[in-house]
Amino acid sequence: MAKTLEKANSLERALQLVGKKYNLLILDSLMQNRGKRRFNQLLSDVPTLNPRILSMRLKDLEKGGLLNKSLVLGTPVKTEYHLTDKAEKLENIIQNLKEWVQ
């Protein structure tokens, strides 16, 4: 019973990280672009996403260890989002989900 509870907790944690609306779409956009995108690029990749929700989702994904944020110096200063190694391990899972739906 303890193993079953442990597996359920693991799945629950995974769903907390990627189960929110748009999280998989954001991660997929980054994966399709080899892990680097700026905020407005992500907005254009997911047209149904509004800036407020994107900002919240990016913070959630960063907090969950799936994204890193970095500043690109220049005028103006730009923010880029990068996939972490942890997020890159989801690439096959996301691809399998896309194929499963088709």
C-alpha distances in whole Angstrom, upper triangle without the diagonal:
4,5,5,6,9,10,11,12,14,15,16,18,20,21,23,25,26,25,28,31,34,31,31,35,36,34,35,39,38,37,40,42,41,39,42,43,45,44,47,46,42,44,46,43,41,44,42,41,43,43,42,38,39,39,36,34,36,35,31,31,33,31,27,29,30,34,37,40,43,47,49,53,56,58,55,52,50,46,44,40,38,35,33,32,28,30,32,28,28,31,30,27,30,32,30,29,33,33,31,33,36
4,5,5,6,9,10,10,12,14,15,16,18,20,21,23,25,24,27,30,32,30,30,34,34,32,34,37,36,35,38,41,39,37,40,41,43,42,45,44,41,42,45,42,40,43,41,40,41,42,40,37,37,37,34,32,34,32,29,29,30,28,25,26,28,31,34,37,40,44,47,50,53,55,53,50,47,43,41,38,36,33,31,29,26,28,30,26,26,30,29,26,29,31,29,29,33,33,31,33,36
4,5,5,6,9,10,10,12,14,15,16,18,20,21,23,23,26,29,31,28,28,31,32,30,31,35,34,33,36,38,36,34,38,39,41,40,43,42,39,41,43,40,38,41,40,38,40,41,39,36,36,36,33,31,32,31,28,27,29,27,24,25,26,30,32,36,39,42,45,48,51,53,51,48,45,42,40,36,34,31,28,27,23,25,27,23,23,27,26,23,26,28,26,26,30,30,28,30,33
4,5,5,6,9,10,11,12,14,15,17,18,20,21,21,24,27,29,27,26,30,31,29,30,34,33,32,35,37,36,34,37,38,40,39,42,41,37,39,41,38,36,39,37,36,38,39,37,34,34,35,32,30,31,31,27,27,29,27,23,25,26,29,32,36,39,43,45,49,51,53,51,48,45,41,39,36,34,31,29,27,24,25,27,24,23,26,25,22,25,27,25,24,28,28,26,28,31
4,5,5,6,9,10,10,12,14,15,16,19,20,19,22,25,28,25,25,29,30,28,30,33,33,32,35,37,36,34,36,37,39,38,41,40,36,38,40,38,36,38,36,35,37,37,35,32,33,33,30,28,29,29,25,25,27,24,21,23,24,28,31,34,37,41,44,47,50,51,49,46,44,40,38,34,33,30,28,27,23,24,27,24,23,26,26,23,25,28,26,25,29,30,27,29,32
4,5,5,6,9,10,11,12,14,15,17,19,19,22,25,27,24,24,28,28,26,28,31,30,29,33,35,33,31,34,35,37,36,39,38,35,36,39,36,34,37,36,34,36,36,34,31,31,32,29,26,28,27,23,23,24,22,19,21,22,25,28,31,35,38,41,44,47,49,47,44,41,37,35,32,30,27,25,24,20,22,24,21,21,24,24,21,23,26,25,24,28,29,27,28,32
4,5,5,6,8,10,11,12,14,16,17,17,20,23,25,22,21,25,26,24,25,29,28,27,30,32,31,29,32,33,35,35,37,36,33,34,37,34,32,35,33,32,34,35,33,30,30,31,28,25,27,26,23,22,24,22,19,20,21,24,27,31,34,38,40,43,46,48,46,43,40,36,34,31,29,25,24,22,19,20,22,19,18,21,20,18,20,23,21,20,24,25,23,25,28
4,5,5,6,9,10,11,12,14,15,15,18,21,23,21,20,24,25,23,25,28,28,27,30,32,32,30,32,33,35,34,36,35,32,33,35,33,31,34,32,30,32,33,31,28,28,29,26,24,25,25,21,21,23,21,18,20,21,24,27,30,34,37,40,43,46,48,46,43,40,36,34,30,29,26,24,24,20,21,23,20,19,22,22,18,20,23,21,20,24,25,23,24,28
4,5,5,6,9,10,10,12,14,14,17,20,22,20,20,24,24,22,25,28,27,27,30,32,31,28,31,31,33,32,35,34,31,32,35,32,30,33,31,29,31,31,30,26,27,27,24,22,23,22,19,19,21,18,15,18,19,22,25,28,31,35,38,41,44,45,43,40,37,34,32,28,27,24,22,22,18,19,22,19,18,22,22,19,21,24,23,21,25,27,25,26,29
4,5,5,6,9,10,11,13,13,16,19,21,18,18,22,22,20,22,25,24,23,27,29,27,25,28,29,31,30,33,32,28,30,33,30,28,31,30,28,30,30,29,26,25,26,23,21,22,21,18,17,19,17,14,15,16,20,23,26,29,33,35,39,42,43,41,38,35,32,30,26,24,21,19,18,15,16,18,16,15,19,19,16,18,21,20,19,22,24,22,24,27
4,5,5,6,9,10,11,10,14,17,18,16,16,19,20,18,20,23,23,22,25,27,26,25,27,28,30,29,31,30,27,28,31,28,26,29,27,26,28,29,27,24,24,25,22,19,21,21,17,17,19,18,14,16,16,20,23,26,30,33,35,39,42,43,41,38,35,31,29,25,24,21,20,19,15,16,18,16,14,17,17,14,16,19,17,16,20,21,19,20,24
4,5,5,6,9,10,9,12,15,18,15,16,19,20,19,21,24,24,23,26,28,28,25,28,28,29,28,31,30,26,28,30,28,25,28,26,25,26,27,25,22,22,23,20,18,20,19,15,15,18,16,13,16,16,20,23,25,29,32,35,38,41,42,40,37,34,31,29,25,24,21,21,21,17,17,20,18,16,19,20,16,17,21,20,18,21,23,21,22,26
4,5,5,6,9,9,12,15,17,14,15,18,18,17,19,22,21,21,25,26,25,23,25,26,27,26,29,28,25,26,29,26,25,28,26,24,25,26,24,21,21,21,18,16,17,17,13,13,15,13,10,12,13,16,19,22,26,29,32,35,38,39,37,34,31,28,26,22,21,19,17,17,14,14,17,16,14,18,19,16,17,20,20,18,22,24,22,23,27
4,5,5,6,7,11,14,15,12,12,15,16,14,16,19,19,18,21,23,22,20,23,23,25,24,27,26,22,24,26,24,22,25,24,22,24,24,23,20,19,20,18,15,16,16,13,12,14,13,10,12,11,15,18,21,25,28,31,34,37,38,36,33,30,26,24,21,19,16,15,15,12,11,14,12,11,14,15,12,13,17,16,15,18,20,19,20,23
4,5,5,4,8,11,13,10,11,14,15,14,16,19,19,19,22,24,23,21,23,23,25,24,26,25,21,23,25,23,20,23,21,20,22,23,21,18,18,19,16,14,16,16,12,12,15,14,11,14,13,16,20,22,26,29,31,35,37,38,36,33,30,27,25,21,21,18,18,18,15,13,16,15,12,16,16,13,13,17,16,14,17,20,18,18,22
4,6,6,7,11,13,10,12,15,15,14,17,19,19,20,23,24,24,21,23,23,24,22,25,25,21,22,25,23,20,23,21,19,21,21,19,16,16,17,14,12,14,13,9,10,13,11,9,12,12,15,18,20,24,27,30,33,35,36,34,31,29,25,23,20,20,17,17,18,15,14,17,16,14,17,19,16,16,19,20,17,20,23,22,21,25
4,6,7,11,11,8,9,13,12,11,14,16,16,16,19,21,20,17,19,19,21,19,22,22,18,20,22,20,19,22,20,18,20,20,18,15,15,15,13,10,11,11,8,7,10,9,6,9,8,11,14,17,21,24,26,30,32,34,31,29,26,22,20,16,16,14,13,15,11,10,14,13,11,14,16,14,14,17,18,16,18,21,21,21,24
4,6,8,9,5,6,10,10,9,11,14,14,14,17,19,19,16,18,18,20,19,21,20,16,18,20,18,16,19,18,16,18,19,18,14,14,15,13,10,11,13,9,8,12,12,9,11,9,12,15,18,21,24,27,30,32,34,31,29,25,22,20,16,16,13,14,15,12,10,13,13,10,12,14,11,10,14,15,13,15,18,17,17,20
4,6,8,7,7,11,12,12,13,16,17,17,19,21,22,20,21,21,22,20,22,22,18,19,21,19,16,19,17,16,18,19,18,14,14,16,14,11,13,14,11,11,14,14,12,15,13,15,19,21,24,27,30,33,35,36,34,31,28,25,23,19,19,17,18,19,16,14,16,16,13,15,16,13,12,16,16,13,15,18,17,16,20
4,6,6,8,10,11,12,14,15,17,18,20,21,22,20,21,20,20,18,20,20,16,17,19,17,14,17,15,13,15,16,14,11,11,13,11,8,11,12,9,10,14,14,12,15,14,15,18,20,23,26,28,31,33,34,31,29,26,23,21,18,19,17,18,20,17,15,18,18,15,17,19,16,14,18,18,15,17,20,19,18,21
4,6,8,8,10,12,13,14,16,17,19,20,22,20,21,19,19,17,18,18,14,14,16,15,12,13,11,10,12,14,13,9,10,13,11,9,12,14,12,12,16,16,15,18,15,16,20,20,24,26,28,31,33,33,30,29,26,23,21,18,19,18,20,22,19,17,19,20,16,18,19,17,14,17,18,15,16,19,19,17,20
4,6,5,6,9,10,10,12,14,15,17,18,16,17,15,16,14,15,15,11,11,13,11,8,11,9,8,10,12,12,9,8,11,11,8,10,13,11,11,14,16,15,17,14,14,17,18,21,23,25,28,30,30,28,26,22,20,18,15,16,15,18,20,18,15,17,18,15,16,18,16,13,16,17,14,14,18,18,16,19
4,5,5,6,9,10,11,12,14,16,17,14,15,14,15,14,16,15,11,13,15,13,11,14,13,11,13,14,14,10,9,11,10,6,8,11,9,8,11,13,11,13,10,11,14,16,19,22,24,27,29,30,27,25,22,18,17,13,14,12,14,16,14,11,14,15,12,13,16,14,11,14,16,14,14,18,18,17,20
4,5,5,6,8,10,10,12,14,15,13,15,15,17,16,17,16,12,14,15,12,11,14,14,12,15,16,17,14,12,15,14,10,11,14,12,10,13,15,13,14,11,12,16,17,21,23,25,29,30,31,29,27,23,20,18,15,14,12,14,16,14,10,12,13,9,10,12,10,7,11,12,10,11,14,15,14,17
4,5,5,6,9,10,10,12,14,13,14,13,15,14,14,13,9,11,12,9,7,11,11,10,13,14,16,13,11,14,14,11,11,15,14,12,15,17,16,17,13,13,17,18,20,23,24,27,29,29,27,25,22,19,17,14,14,13,16,18,16,13,14,15,12,12,14,13,9,11,14,12,11,15,16,14,16
4,5,5,6,9,10,11,12,10,11,10,11,10,12,10,7,9,11,8,7,11,12,10,12,12,14,11,8,11,12,8,8,12,12,9,12,15,14,14,11,10,13,14,17,19,20,24,25,26,24,22,18,15,13,10,11,10,13,16,15,11,13,15,12,12,15,14,11,14,16,15,14,18,19,18,20
4,5,5,6,9,10,10,8,10,10,13,13,15,13,10,12,14,11,11,15,15,13,16,16,17,14,12,14,14,10,10,13,12,9,11,14,12,12,8,9,12,14,16,19,20,24,26,27,25,23,19,16,14,10,10,8,10,12,11,8,9,11,9,9,12,11,9,11,14,13,13,16,18,17,19
4,5,5,6,9,10,9,11,11,14,14,15,13,10,13,13,10,10,14,15,14,17,18,19,17,14,16,17,13,13,16,16,13,15,18,16,16,12,12,15,17,19,22,22,26,27,29,27,25,21,19,16,13,12,10,13,14,14,10,10,12,9,8,11,10,7,9,12,11,10,13,15,15,16
4,5,5,6,9,8,9,8,11,11,12,9,7,10,10,7,8,12,14,13,15,16,18,16,13,15,16,13,12,16,16,13,15,19,18,17,13,12,15,15,17,19,20,23,24,25,24,22,18,16,13,11,11,10,14,16,16,12,12,15,13,11,14,14,11,12,15,15,13,16,18,18,19
4,5,5,6,4,6,6,10,11,13,10,8,12,12,9,11,15,17,15,17,17,19,17,13,15,16,13,12,15,15,12,13,17,16,14,11,10,12,12,14,17,17,21,22,24,22,20,16,14,11,8,7,7,11,13,13,10,10,13,12,10,14,14,12,13,17,16,15,18,21,20,21
4,5,5,5,8,10,13,15,16,13,11,15,15,12,13,17,19,18,20,20,22,20,17,18,19,16,15,18,17,14,15,18,17,15,12,11,14,15,17,20,20,24,25,27,26,23,20,17,14,11,9,8,11,11,12,9,7,10,9,7,10,12,10,10,14,14,13,16,18,19,19
4,6,7,9,10,13,15,16,12,11,14,14,10,13,16,18,18,20,20,23,21,18,20,21,18,17,20,20,17,18,22,20,19,15,15,17,18,19,21,21,24,25,27,26,24,20,18,15,13,12,11,14,15,16,13,11,14,12,9,12,14,11,11,14,15,13,15,18,18,18
4,6,6,7,11,13,14,10,10,14,13,10,13,16,19,18,20,20,22,21,17,19,21,18,16,20,20,17,18,21,21,19,15,14,15,15,16,18,17,21,22,24,22,21,17,16,12,11,10,10,14,15,17,14,12,15,15,12,15,17,14,14,18,18,17,19,22,22,22
4,6,9,12,15,16,13,13,17,16,14,16,20,22,21,23,22,24,23,19,20,22,19,17,20,20,17,17,21,20,17,14,13,14,15,15,18,17,21,22,24,23,21,18,16,12,11,9,8,11,12,14,12,10,13,13,11,14,16,14,14,18,19,18,20,23,23,23
4,7,10,13,15,12,11,15,16,13,15,19,21,19,21,20,21,20,16,17,19,16,13,16,17,13,13,17,16,14,11,9,10,11,12,15,15,19,21,23,22,19,16,13,10,8,5,5,8,10,12,9,8,12,12,11,14,16,14,15,19,19,18,21,23,24,25
4,7,10,12,10,10,13,14,13,15,18,20,18,20,18,20,19,15,16,18,16,13,16,17,14,14,17,18,15,13,10,10,10,10,12,12,15,17,19,18,16,12,10,6,6,5,7,11,13,15,13,12,16,16,14,18,19,17,18,22,22,21,24,26,26,27
4,7,8,6,6,10,11,10,12,15,17,15,16,14,17,16,13,13,16,14,11,15,16,14,14,18,18,17,14,11,11,10,11,12,12,15,16,18,16,14,10,9,6,5,7,9,13,16,17,14,14,18,17,16,20,21,18,19,23,22,21,24,26,26,27
4,6,5,6,9,10,11,13,15,17,14,15,12,15,15,11,12,15,14,11,14,16,15,14,18,19,18,15,12,12,9,10,10,10,13,14,15,13,11,8,6,5,6,9,12,15,19,20,17,18,21,20,20,23,24,21,22,26,25,24,27,29,28,29
4,5,5,6,9,10,11,12,14,11,11,8,11,12,8,8,12,11,9,12,14,14,13,17,18,18,16,13,13,10,12,12,12,15,16,16,14,12,9,7,7,8,11,14,17,20,21,18,19,22,21,21,24,24,21,23,26,25,24,27,29,28,29
4,5,5,6,9,10,11,13,11,10,9,12,13,10,11,14,14,12,15,18,17,17,20,22,21,19,16,16,14,15,14,14,17,17,16,14,14,10,10,10,11,14,17,20,23,24,21,22,25,23,22,26,26,22,24,27,26,24,28,29,28,29
4,5,5,6,9,10,13,12,12,11,15,15,11,13,16,15,13,16,18,17,17,21,21,21,18,15,16,14,15,15,15,18,18,18,16,15,12,11,10,10,13,15,18,21,22,19,19,23,21,20,23,23,20,21,24,23,21,25,27,25,26
4,5,5,6,9,11,9,10,10,12,12,8,10,13,11,10,14,15,14,15,18,18,18,15,13,14,13,15,16,16,20,20,20,18,17,13,12,10,9,12,13,17,19,20,16,17,20,18,17,21,20,17,19,22,20,19,22,24,23,24
4,5,5,6,8,6,7,7,10,10,7,10,13,12,11,15,16,15,17,20,20,21,18,16,17,16,18,18,18,21,21,21,19,18,15,13,13,12,15,17,20,23,23,19,21,23,21,20,23,23,19,21,24,22,20,24,26,24,25
4,5,5,9,9,10,10,14,14,11,14,16,15,15,18,20,19,20,23,23,24,21,19,20,18,20,20,20,23,22,22,20,20,16,16,15,15,17,18,22,24,25,21,22,24,22,21,24,23,20,21,24,22,20,23,25,23,24
4,6,9,9,11,12,15,14,11,14,17,14,14,18,19,17,19,22,22,22,18,17,19,18,20,21,20,24,24,24,22,21,18,16,15,14,15,16,20,22,22,18,18,21,19,17,20,20,16,17,20,19,16,20,22,20,20
4,6,6,9,11,13,11,9,13,15,13,13,17,17,16,18,21,21,21,18,17,19,19,21,22,23,26,26,26,24,23,20,18,16,15,17,17,20,23,22,18,19,22,19,18,20,19,16,17,20,18,16,19,21,18,19
4,5,8,10,13,12,11,14,16,15,16,19,20,19,21,24,24,25,22,20,22,21,23,24,24,27,27,27,24,24,21,20,19,18,20,21,24,26,26,22,23,25,23,21,24,23,19,20,23,20,18,22,23,20,21
4,7,10,12,10,10,14,15,14,16,18,19,19,21,23,23,25,22,21,23,23,25,26,27,29,30,29,27,26,23,21,21,19,22,22,25,27,26,23,24,26,23,22,24,23,19,21,23,20,18,22,23,20,21
4,7,9,7,6,10,11,10,12,15,15,15,18,20,20,22,19,18,20,19,22,23,24,27,27,27,24,23,20,18,18,16,19,19,22,25,24,20,22,24,21,21,24,22,19,21,23,20,19,23,24,21,23
4,6,6,6,9,10,11,12,14,16,16,18,20,21,23,21,19,21,19,21,22,23,26,26,25,22,22,19,17,18,17,20,21,24,27,26,23,25,27,24,24,27,26,22,25,27,24,23,27,27,25,27
4,6,5,6,9,10,10,12,14,15,16,18,20,21,19,17,18,16,18,19,20,22,23,22,19,18,16,14,15,15,18,20,22,26,25,22,24,27,24,25,28,26,23,26,28,26,25,29,29,27,29
4,5,5,6,9,10,11,13,14,16,17,19,20,19,18,19,17,19,20,22,24,25,24,21,20,18,16,17,16,19,20,23,26,25,22,25,27,25,26,29,27,24,27,29,27,26,30,30,28,31
4,5,5,6,9,10,10,12,14,15,16,18,17,16,18,17,20,21,23,25,26,26,23,22,19,17,17,16,18,19,21,24,23,20,23,24,22,23,26,24,21,24,26,23,23,27,27,25,27
4,5,5,6,9,10,10,12,14,15,16,15,13,15,14,16,18,20,22,23,23,21,19,16,14,13,12,15,15,18,21,20,17,20,22,20,20,23,22,19,22,24,22,21,25,26,24,26
4,6,5,6,9,10,11,12,14,16,15,13,13,12,15,15,18,20,22,22,19,17,15,12,13,11,14,16,18,21,20,18,21,23,21,22,25,24,22,24,27,25,25,28,29,28,30
4,6,5,6,9,10,11,12,14,14,13,14,13,17,18,21,23,25,25,22,20,18,15,15,13,16,16,18,21,20,18,21,23,20,22,25,23,21,24,26,24,24,28,28,27,29
4,5,5,6,8,10,10,12,11,10,13,13,16,18,21,24,26,26,23,21,18,15,15,12,14,14,15,18,17,14,17,19,17,18,21,20,17,21,22,20,21,24,25,23,26
4,5,5,6,8,10,11,9,8,9,9,12,15,17,20,22,23,21,18,15,12,11,8,11,11,13,16,15,13,16,18,16,18,21,20,18,21,23,21,22,25,26,25,27
4,5,5,6,8,10,10,9,10,9,13,15,18,21,23,24,21,19,16,13,13,11,13,13,14,17,16,14,18,20,18,20,23,22,20,24,26,24,25,28,29,28,31
4,5,5,6,9,9,9,11,12,16,18,21,24,27,28,25,22,20,16,16,13,14,13,14,16,14,13,17,18,16,19,21,20,18,22,23,22,23,26,26,26,29
4,5,5,6,5,6,9,10,14,17,20,23,26,27,25,22,19,15,14,10,11,10,10,13,11,9,13,14,13,15,18,17,15,19,21,19,20,24,24,24,27
4,5,5,6,4,6,8,11,14,17,20,23,25,23,20,17,13,12,9,9,9,9,12,11,10,14,15,15,17,20,19,18,21,24,22,24,27,27,27,30
4,5,8,8,9,11,14,17,20,23,26,28,25,22,20,16,16,13,13,12,12,14,12,12,16,17,17,19,22,21,20,24,25,24,25,29,29,29,32
4,6,8,10,13,16,19,22,26,28,30,28,25,22,19,17,14,13,11,10,12,10,10,13,14,13,16,19,17,17,21,22,21,23,26,26,26,29
4,6,8,11,14,18,20,24,27,29,27,24,21,17,15,12,11,9,7,9,7,8,11,12,12,15,18,17,17,20,22,21,23,26,26,27,30
4,7,10,14,17,20,23,26,28,26,23,20,16,14,10,9,6,5,8,6,5,8,10,10,12,15,14,14,17,19,18,20,23,23,24,26
4,7,10,13,16,19,22,24,22,19,16,12,10,6,5,5,5,9,9,7,10,12,12,14,17,17,16,19,21,20,21,24,25,26,28
4,7,10,13,16,19,21,20,16,14,10,8,6,5,6,6,10,11,10,12,15,16,17,20,20,19,22,24,24,25,28,29,29,31
4,7,10,13,16,18,16,13,10,7,6,5,6,9,10,14,15,14,15,18,19,19,23,23,22,24,27,26,27,30,31,31,33
4,7,10,13,15,14,10,8,6,5,6,8,11,12,16,17,16,17,21,21,22,25,26,24,26,30,29,29,32,34,34,35
4,6,9,11,10,7,6,5,6,9,11,15,16,19,21,20,21,24,25,25,29,29,27,29,33,32,32,35,37,36,38
4,6,9,9,6,5,6,7,10,12,16,18,21,23,22,22,26,26,26,29,30,28,30,33,33,32,35,38,37,38
4,7,8,5,7,9,11,14,16,20,21,24,26,25,26,29,30,29,33,34,32,34,37,37,36,39,41,41,42
4,5,5,7,11,13,16,18,22,24,27,29,28,28,32,32,31,35,36,34,35,39,38,37,40,43,42,43
3,5,8,12,14,18,21,24,26,30,32,30,30,34,34,33,37,38,36,37,40,40,39,42,44,43,44
4,6,10,13,16,19,23,25,29,30,28,29,33,33,32,36,36,34,35,39,38,37,40,42,41,42
4,7,10,13,16,20,22,25,27,25,26,30,30,30,33,34,32,33,37,36,35,38,40,39,40
4,7,10,13,17,19,22,24,22,23,27,26,26,30,30,28,30,33,32,31,34,36,36,37
4,7,10,14,16,19,21,19,20,23,23,23,27,27,25,27,30,29,29,32,34,33,34
4,7,10,13,16,18,16,16,20,20,20,23,24,22,24,27,26,26,29,31,30,32
4,7,10,13,14,12,13,17,16,16,20,21,19,21,24,23,23,26,28,27,29
4,6,10,11,9,10,14,14,14,18,18,17,19,22,22,22,25,26,27,28
4,7,8,6,6,10,10,11,14,15,14,16,19,19,19,22,24,24,26
4,5,5,6,9,10,12,15,15,15,17,20,20,21,24,25,26,28
4,5,5,7,9,10,13,14,15,17,19,20,21,23,24,26,27
4,6,6,7,10,12,12,13,16,17,18,20,22,23,24,26
4,5,5,7,11,10,10,13,15,15,17,19,20,21,23
4,5,6,9,10,10,12,14,15,16,18,19,21,22
4,6,7,8,10,11,13,14,16,17,18,20,22
4,6,5,6,9,10,11,12,14,15,17,19
4,5,5,6,9,10,11,12,14,16,17
4,5,5,6,9,10,10,12,14,15
4,5,5,6,9,10,10,12,14
4,5,5,6,9,10,11,13
4,5,5,6,9,10,11
4,5,5,6,9,10
4,5,5,6,9
4,5,5,7
4,5,5
4,5
4
